[in-house]
Amino acid sequence: MNRAVDKWIDDHKEELIEALRANLSIASVKDTEHASEGAPFGPMIRKALDDALGRGKALGFDTVDYDGYCGAIDMAGGDEQLGVICHLDVVPEGTGWTYPPYGGEIHDGKLYARGTMDDKGPAFAALYAMKAIKECDVPLRRSVRLILGCDEESGMSCLKHYNQVAKAPTLSFSPDAEYPVVNSEKMIFRTEYEKKFDSAITLHAGTRRNVVPGEAVATVPLALSRIVPIMEAFMEGSEFACSAEAIDENNTKITMKGLAAHASEPEHGKNAMLAMLALLDKLPLEGEDAHTVNALTNALKFDCHGETLGIDSEDASGRLTLNPGVLDWDETGIHRLTFDVRAPISSKAEELEKKITEGIKETGLVQTDISWSEGYYISPDDELVKKLLDVYAARFGQRLEPLAIGGGTYARHMKNSVAFGIERPGEPGRAHMPDEYIPVNDLIEDTKTIADAIIALAGAEA
C-alpha cells in the first residue's frame, strides 16, 4: 500500500463519485437497431464511451478510440504493458427498482444505478487509481492501459475487435468479478430455439439471455373468473408474486414477478419464466398450446443445474448452471427461447447441444443458434495470481485461495489475464439485479486496491 496514493484518493473521492455518477446517468444498453459508423452498439454506448474518454483526457492521459468498439486510456511507463480491462455497456434495467436505475442516487451510503458494480464503478475506480499514481509520481516499469469495452454483456465482440487492431497487454486483470482473484472461468454455452405454430396465448419473459428473468407476462383465452381460483391455489406459499386482470370477458393478462440475477448465479434469482410456465400448465389450455406448455414445464422444471435435461456436471471449476433467459411467444408461435449454460471447463459443447436438444424434444422446438466460449485456468502458482493474492491480503487482512466462477470476464479473451475484484467474499451478487448498488466506502477502497494492484504489477520495484 502506498500512503500518498491512498491520501490522494481520499482527497479526491467526491470528484470520483461525481465522474462516475455522470456516466451512470447514461443508459448504455446495446442498441444495434440504431448502430452507425463509430457507434456499432448504438448511440448510448457511444455516449458513455465519449464521456469516459473525455474524462481520461481531462485527467491528463492519452486516449484512443477503437472505432466505437472500445477505447483506451494510457499512462506512460516501460515497453511492457499492464492492462486493466473494464466495460461501459450495461444490461437493461428491468423492473423492481426502488430508486431510478440511471439516477446515481446515494442513500444510506450506497450509490444506486445500473452499472455501479458491473462495470462502470470499477472502470472509474481504475481511472482514478491511475490518476493517483500519476499525481504521486510513483515510478513505473510498465506502461498502464485502461481498456474500456463496449459489448461485454452481449458477446465481447469489442475485445475481439481490440485484439485485431491493437497489441494485447503483456499481462492484465479485469475488475469485473470477485476478490481475491479469479483464476478459472467456466465455459459459457448458449443456444436458442423456436417453434412456429398458431397459438392462442402469448408469453414474454426476460430481456437478456445472461439474466434470470424477473418478470413474465402472458395473455390467455380464458375468463378471469376461471383463472383466479387456480392461480390462488398455485401461488399458495410461493416466493413469486402473481396478478391477473381481465382484458375482456374471455381473455386475461397474467403477470408473474420473480427476481432477476446474473445467469452465472441463477440460484440467487427467481425465474419468472419458469413460474409462469408452471402456472399455465395448471390452466385449461387447449391443443398445441397445452402440449407445448406442458412439455416445457416438464423439461425445465425449477432446475438451475440442468439435472432434468441430463447436463448437470461438476469439476474443480464448479458445478454447471442453467438459465432459460428469454422467451418470446405470440400468436405465430415461439420466436425465441434462450439457454445460458455455465459449464465446467471439462465440458464438451457438442455434448451439451445434443443433450439439451434431446431433453426438449417433446416440445417440438428446433434450434436456431448456438455459440460458446471456452473457459480458462491459470495456475495458483502463476506470478500474476500470487501478486494479486498478496495485494488482496495486504489491503483486506485476509489470505484466501483463488476462485473459479461461472461468470465470463474479459480475462478469457486475453493471454496472461485474470479477474480481480470487486465483489467481496460472501457478498450476495448485485450485478444485473434491481437496485444494483455499490457502497461509497467500498468504491473508494476498491480504487485504492486497484492502485495497489497496478503498483504491484507495473511499479518500478515490481
N, C-alpha and C positions, 0 to 999 in steps of 0.2 A: 504494500500500500504506500502511496505517495501522499504525504500530508498536504503538500502545496496543491496538488491536483484536487484532493478532497475538498480543501477550503475554497478553491475556485468554483467548484461545482456547487457547494453550499451558497456561495455568494451570488451565483447566477441562476439559482433554481427557479425564480419567478420568470426569468427570460425563457428558460427551457419550457416551462409549463405553458406559457403563452404561445410559443412557437408550435408546440405540439397541438394545442387547442385549435390553432388556426388550420392545421392540416386535418384534424379530426372533423372539422366542420364541412369538409368536402366528402360527399358520398361517393367515394371512389370504387364503385361496383362496376364490374366488366359490362360493357355495352357495345357489342360488336355491330349492332344494328346502326349505330351512329359512328362507326370507326371511320377514320380518314388517314391520309398520309401524315405520319408523325404522331398519330393517335390511334394505334392499332387496336386498343382496348376501349375506345370511346373517350368522349371529352372530359369526363370527370376524373378518370385516372390520369389523363394528360394534365389536368389542372393540379392534381395532387403532386405529380412529378415536378411540374414547374415550380410549385410552392417550395418543395424540399430543396431542389437545386438552387433556387433563388436564395433560400436561407443559407445554404452552404457557401454561396458566393459572398453574401453579406458578412459571413464569419471569416472571410479571407482565404477560402480554399478554391482551388481549381475544380471545375466541374466538366463532365462530359455527358452528352445526351445521345444514347444509342437508339435513335430513330423512334423514340417513344416506347420502346420495349422495356428499357431500363435506363438508369442513369448512374453516374459515379461521382463521388466527391473525394478528392485526393489530398493527402498530406505527405509532403516530401520526406524521403529517408534514403535508404540504400537501394541497391539494384533489385534485391529480392523484395517481394511484396506480401504483406498480410492483408487478407480480405475480411471485411465484416459485412455479411450479406443479410439484408433485410428486405421487406416488401411493403409497398404502399397501397396495393389493392386490398379490398376487404370483401367479405361475404355480405349478401343482402342483410338488412337489419332484422327482417322477420317481425314477429309480433311479440307482445307480452312485456314491453318496456315500461318501466316506471318513469324514467327520465328520457328526454329527447335523444334518440340514437346518434345524432350528429351535433348535439348541443355542447359537448365538452363541459358539462356542468360538474362542479365539485360539491359533494355532500358528505359530511362526516369524514372528511379527509380522503375521500375516494373520487377519482376522476372517471366519470362515466361517458362512454361513447363507443361505437363500433370502431375497433382498431386499437384501443388502448393497450391491450395485451398482444393482439395479433394483427399487425406487427408494427404499427406506427409508433407506439410507445417505445419499443426497443430501437427503432430506427433513429428517433430523435435523441434518445439516450446515447446512442453510439456517436451521433454527430456532435453532441456537446461534450462527450468524453474526449473526442479528438480535439475539440477546441480547447479544452482544459489542458491537455498535454502540450498543445502548441503554445498556449499562453504561458505555461510554466517552464518552457524551454527544456522539456525532457528530451535527452538525446535519443535518436532512433538509428538502428542499423538496418531496418527495413522500412520501406515506404508503407503507408497505410491507405487502403482504398475502401470506402463505404459504398457498397453496391446496392442500389435501390431497385428491386424488381417490381414489375407491374402486372404480373399474371401468375403469381404463386398459387392463388386459390383455384385456378382453372386449368392446370396442366403444366405450369412452369415454362411455357414457351419463351418467356422473357429471358430466362437464363440460358436456354438453348440458343437463342439469338446471340446473347452475350458471348458464349463460347465460340461462336462462328466468327465474330468480328473483333474480339479482344482476347488478350492473353490471360489465361487463368492465373490467379494469385499463387504464390509459392505454397502457401497454406492459408486456411481460412476457418472462420467459425460463424455460425448463424444463431443469433439470439432470438430464436423462434420456437423454443420448445421448453425444456425444463433444466433446472440445476440438479446435480452438479455438472455433469457432462453426458451427452447422449452419444454413444459410440456405435450404436446399432439401430437401424430403422427397418421395419418390416417391408415386404413387398406391398405395393399398392396396386390392386387389381380392380378394374372397373368394367362393367358390361351393362348393356341396355337391351330391352326387349319391347316388342309391340304386338298388337293383335287387332286386326281390322274386322269389325262386325257391327251390326245395327244394335244399338244399346238404348235402353230407356232410362238409364241412370247417368250421372256424371260424378266424378270424384277427382278432386285436385288436392295434392298433398306435397309439401316440400318445395324448396327454392333452389337448392344445390345438392348434388349427389354426395358431397362430403359434409353434409349437415343432417343430423337427425331431425326429421320434420316435426315441428312443434305444433302444427295445425293442419287439419284436414277438413275439407268442405265437400259435402255430397248433396246431390238432389235425387230424390227417388219418387216414382209414380205411385205414392201411397198417401192417403189422408193422414193428417197429423194425429187424429184420434186413434188410428191403428198403430202408429209408431210409438207414442208416448209410453204405454204400459210395457212394451218390450224394451225400450230404451231405459226406463227406470229400473227394471229388473237387472238388465245388463250392467248398469252403472253402479249398482249397489256395492260399496266397498272399493270402488275403483280409484286409482290415483289420477285418472284423467277427468276432465270436465267436458260435459256434452250438453248441447242445447238444440232444440228443433223449433222451426217456425213454419207456418203454412205459407206456401207460395200461392196456392188456390185450394179449392176444396178437394182436389185429387193429387196434389203434388206438395212435397215437403222438402225444405232445406235443413240439413243437419250439419252442425259444426262441432268438431272434436278438437279439444285443446290438450296438448301434452307439454313436453319441454324439449326445446332444441338443445343440441350438444354437438360437439365435434364428432365426426364419423369414426375417428380413431378410438373414441371412448364412448360407444353407444350406450354402455351401461349407465352413464351419467345422465342420459336423456330419457324421455318418454315418447316413443314413436307413435305419433297421432295417426299416421297412415295405417299401421298395423291394428290399432284400436278401432279405427273406422271400419276396416275390412271385417274385423271380428263382429262388430255390431251389425253391419249389413248382412252378414251371414245368418243372423238371427231373424231377419225380416223376411216376409213372404214375397221375395222377388221371383221372377219367372224366367224361364228359358236360359239363353246363353249368359245373361247377367247373373242369374243364380249360380249357374255352373262355374263361371269364372271367379266370382267372389269366393265360393266355397273352396275351389282348388287353390287359390292364392292363400286363403286363410290356413288351409291345411299344410301348404308347403312352407310358409314363412313363420307362422305362429308368433309368439313374442320371444324370438330367439336371436340373440346378438352374437352368437358364436357359430352359426351355420350348422348346428347339430342335425336339424331336420333335413337339410339339404345334403348332409353327408360330407361336409367340407371342413368340419372342426379339426384343428390340429394345434400342436404346440411344440416349440423347441426353445433354445436358450434366448431367442429374440422375443419370446412371448407367445400368447395364445391368439389364434385367429379371431378377428371380429368381423361382423357383417352388418351393413347398414343399407336397408332399402330406403333410398333418399328422396326420390321424386316419382310421383305417379300422376300422369295426365290422362284422364279418361273422360270422353264425351260421347255424344250420340253416334259417332262413327267408330267407336272402339277405344282401345288403349294406344295412345300415341307414344307413350314413353314410360317405362318402368326401369329405374336405375338401381344397380347394386354397387356398393363401395365396400370392398373387402381389404382388410389389412391382414396379410398372411405372413406367417413365419418365413424367414429367409430361405428355409429349406424347401418351401413350396414350389410347385411347378404350375405355371399359368395354364398350360393345356389341361391339366387335371382339374383345376378349379372350373374352367369353362365347361368341361364335359359333365362334371357333377351338378353344377348349377342348372345347366340346360336340361339334364335328365330329371333333376329334382322338381322343376316346374313344368314338366312335360304335359301334365294333365290340364294345365291352364290354357294350352293352345298358343301361348306366346312364342314368338320367334325372335331370334337375336338380330339386332341391327348394328351393334357397335361393341368393340372390345379394345381395351388398352391396358397396359400395365407398366409399372416402373419397378425394376428390381431393387431390393433393399441393399444395405451395405453393412459392413462390420469392420471396425478398426480396433486393433488390439489395445487392451488397457495399458500395455507396456509402451505404447507409442508415445513419443516425446510430447506431441501436441496434447494428447489426453492427459498425460501426467502433469503437465504445466497448468492446464486449466483446472484440474482437480486441486492443485496446490493453491491456485488463485481463489477458488471457492472456499477452501479450508481456512485460508488466511482471513478472508473477509467475513465469513459467517461462523467460524469456530467449529465447524463440523468436518470430519474426514469421512466422506462417503464413497461408495463404489459408483462407477459409470452405469448408465441406464440403457436399456433397449426400449424403444417406443413404437407405437403403431402409426404415429403421425409422420407425415412426409415433409421434410425441410429441404432447403437448397443444398444442404450438405451432400445429399445423394447424387448431385449433379456436378460436384467439384472434387477434384483429386485432393487428398490430404485435408479433409474438411470434416468438422463435427458440429453438432448443435450444442449451444452453451446458454442456458437460461431461456426465459426469465421467470418461469413459473417455479415457485418454491416447492420443496419436497412436502408431500402430504396435502397440498392445497387442492381443492376441487377445481377442475378446469373451468375457465371463464370464457375462453375463445369460442366464438360462434354462438354464444348464448345471449338471451335477453339481459339487459343491464350489465353488459360487459364493462368491467372497470379495472383500474389499477390504483392501489393506494398511493397517494402522492409521495409518502415517505419511501415506499418501495421503488418508485420511479427514480428518485434521487439516489437510492442505494444501488440500483441497477446501473445507473450512469457511472458511478464510482467503480462498480465491479467490472464493467466493460472497459473502463480506463485501465484498471489493474491488468486485465487480460491483454490489452494492446501493449502495455509496457512489458509484460512478461514475455510476449511472443515477438515483439518488434523493437524493444528497447535496446540500447547500446550494450547493455550487460546481459541481454537475454542469451 
